């Protein structure tokens, strides 16, 4: 029934020859018996004048504009694919040494990120994001509070995070970042001396891997000066739900979904982090493939 309402919302009635009311009246009994409509009414509440299916918004123009937008995105993706990796010529792709992924110069740049805190589990930490001075950086700030919610279940609390929105292709398809041509993450930040965790989320191969994260630490020195931080991808270790995994393997650089920053150093009080830009670097001097040993847990005798 939900699909029926979606189709009704995007349907068109050309020239008025077919009226919406006629179609709705014919589908009314079907929708009345569905879960979209309930006859229950709270005491004291006014009766609904219209049923939920009667509030369907018929707009052929909106549906056509949406289709036009998605087709233009598909056209651009096809052109970029034919041009070369990442929409760049092959010669440029092979010689590329740096790339800026995110920079913060407008509210539109901030809208590409999502902030969250332990408020989701009943905590009291607060986090905000806004443009910095002269609109030249993103300012992530707030207050960390490690007070555990009194729900009888939660044992730890006190974290705030900032995470990029997943990339989406035409027609809402999943889209991945391909960083396989680089070996380091490069950032220009200004912190307050508190440590942060940098989290990389890749597309899971199996459904039970949906909580897997690749994590490494970023230590800010504080003070009035900016610092440039380089973190090799070989240093990121695999964790799941906050626990470091025994079985470690390198980051899948061609299946990157999101990048995030988390603070949870168990120190109550205010924090702030300014981010000028986030980019990639291909450091030719860095030869390390993976920093952690892989071993057989059940070695045959």
N, C-alpha and C positions, 0 to 999 in steps of 0.2 A: 504494500500500500504506500510505503514511503516513496517507492519508485514512481508510482502513479502521480503523487503530488509533485515530485520533481519534474516529471514530464509536463504536467499542467502548468508549472511555473515557467517553463521555457517554450511552451507551445505558442503557435501563432494562429490568428484568425484573420484571414485576408478578405478585405472588402466588406466585412460585416455580413457575408452570406451565411456564415456559420457562427452562431452566437455562443459565447462561453457558457451562458446559463443553461442552454440546452444540453451541452455535454456534461456539465456539472450535475444537472438533475438526473441524468442517466447513470452517472457514476456515484450518485449520492448514497444509494443503499449499500454499495460495496464499501464505501469509505465509512459509513456509519457503523458497520460491523467490525471495523478494523481497530487497531490499538491507537490510531491517531485521534480517535474521538472517544471520550468517556462521559457518561451521563452523571457521574458523581460531581456534586457541587458542595463546597465547604459551607457550613452554616453561616448565614449573614452575607454571603457573596451574591452579587447580582447575577442573574442568568445571562449566559452568553447570547448575544443577538445573532451571531453568525457562527456556524460550525467551522472547525479548523480548515476543512477542505474548501470552504467558501471564500477563504481569504487568499486563495491562490492568485498571484500577480501575473497576469497575462501580458507579456511584452515581447513582441516579435523583434523589435529594434534591439533590445538588450541581448537576446539570443544571437542575433546576426552580428552585433558588434563583438560579442565574446568569441564567436567562431572566427571572425575576421582577425582578431588579435592573436588567437592560437595558430592560425594558418601563417601569419606573418612571422611568428616565433619559429614555427617549423621550417619556413623558408630560410630564415637566418641560420638555423642550426645546420641545415643541409649545405648551405654555402660555406659555412665555417668548416664543415667536415671535408668538403671537396678541396678547400684551400690548403688544409694541412692540420697537424695536431694543434688543438687549442685555437683554431682559427688563424694560425700563423703559417707562413710558408715554411717548408721543411728546413731550408737553410737557416732561417732565423731561429727555428725551434732547436736545432742542433747546437747553435752558438749561444743560445740564451743562457745568461749566468745569473740574472736577478729578475724577479717579478714581484710587483706590488699587488697583493691580494685585496686588502682592505685599507682604506685611508678614511679619515673622519673629518669631513669638511662641511657637512650639511646634515639636516635632520633625516634626509633620505638615507644617508649612510648609517645613521644610528638605527633606523628601522630594520636594517638587515640583521640585527642582533636582538636577543631575548635575555632578560635578566630574571633571576629567581633566587630564592633564599629558603631557609628552613621554616618559613611561615607556612609552606605547603604541608609540613608535618606537625604544625602546631608550635613552632619555635617563635622567637621574638627578634631575630635579626632583620635588619632593614638594608635594602640596596637600591640605588638610584643610578641613572646614567643621563648625562647631558653633554652638550658641546662645551669644550674648554674655552679658555680666553682666545678672543679673536676667531673663534670657530676653526681652530687649527688642530684640535685633538678631541678625543673622547675622554670624558672624566667619569670614571666609575667610582662611586663613593657610597658610604653607608656606615652602619654600626653593627658590629659582630656581638652576638649574645649567645653564650653557651648554656643558658638555662634550659634544662631538659623539660619537655612538656609532661604534664602530670596525667598521662593517659594510661599508665601501667604497662605500656609496651615499648615505647621509644626509650633507648638507653643513651643515645648521643645526639647532640644538637650543636648548632653553631657553624653555619656555612653560608656563603653567598657566591653566586656564580654569574657569569656572562657567557652566552653561547651564540654562535652564528646560526642563522636560520638555514635549514637544509636547502640546497639548490634544487630548483624545480624546472623541468623543461616544458616544452609545449604539451598541451592537453594533460597537465599535471603529472607528467612522468618523472620518475626519479632521475636525478642528474648527479654525477659524481665529479669531484675535483681530481684531476690527474697531476700529481706532483712528482711523478717518477723521474723527471728530468733534473730534479734538485735533490740535495742531500741535507739541507739545513733549513730551519725556520729562523727568520730574521725579524727582530722587532725593535722599535724605538719607543721606549717607555720612560716614565718618571713616576716612581713609587714613593712610599713612605718608610721603606726599610722592612716591610713585612714580606714573608715568602708567599708565593702563589704556585698553584698547580696549573700546568698547561695540559689540556686534554684534547686528544684527537679521537674522533669517533669514525670508524669505518663501517661500510655496509656489511652486516653479518652474513656469513655463508649459511648458518643454520639459525633457526628461530631462538634456540636457547642461548645464543651468543649476543642477544640484543643489548645486554648490559655491559658488554666488553668495552673498555676504554684503554687507549695508549696514553700514558701519563709521564710527565717529567716536571721538575721543579724549576721555578724562576725566582731568583733571589734579587730583590731590589735593594739598592743601597740608601735610598732616601736622599734628602737634600734638594737644593734648587736646580740641579743639573740633570739634563736628559742623559740616558744611557742606551747604548745599542747592544742588544743581547742576541747571541747566536746559539741556537740549540740544535745540534745534529739529530737527525731522525733516528740514528742508531742508538741514541740514549733513551728513547722512550720505551717503557716497560708496560707489559700487559697487566691490567687489573680488571676485576669484575665486582661491582657493588662495593668498592672500597677495599677489596682484598687483592693483594699481589698474587698472581698465579704462578704455580710451579713451572708450568709449560710455557715458555717464552718463545716468541718468534717476532721477526721484524714487522714494521708497519706496512700494510698494503697501501702503498702510495698512489696507486691508480684507482682506489675505491674510497676516497676521502669523502665523508658526508658533512661533518661539522668540526669546528674548532672552538674551544672554550677555555675560560679561565676561572679558577675556583680558589677562594680563600677559606681556610678552615684550620688556623694555627692554634686554636683553643685559647686565644687571648681576647678577652672582652675589650671593646672600645671601638673608636672610629677608625676607618681605613679609607684610603683613596689610591687610585691608580689612573694615570693618564697614559693614553696610547695614541701615538702619532700615526703610525702605520704598522701593518703586519705584512710581511713579504716572505719570499723564498730566495734561497741562495744556493748556488752550486759551487761549493768550496773545493777547488781542485786539490788542495793540500790535505783534505780530510779523506783518509783511506779506510777508516773503520766501517765495516759492514754491519756488525751487531755487537753491542757491548756486553751481552750476557751469555753465559755458557748454556748450552743445551746438552742435556744428558739423558740417558735412559734410566727411568725410575726402576724398572725391573730388568736389570742386566742379567742375561742368561749365564749360568755357572759353567 
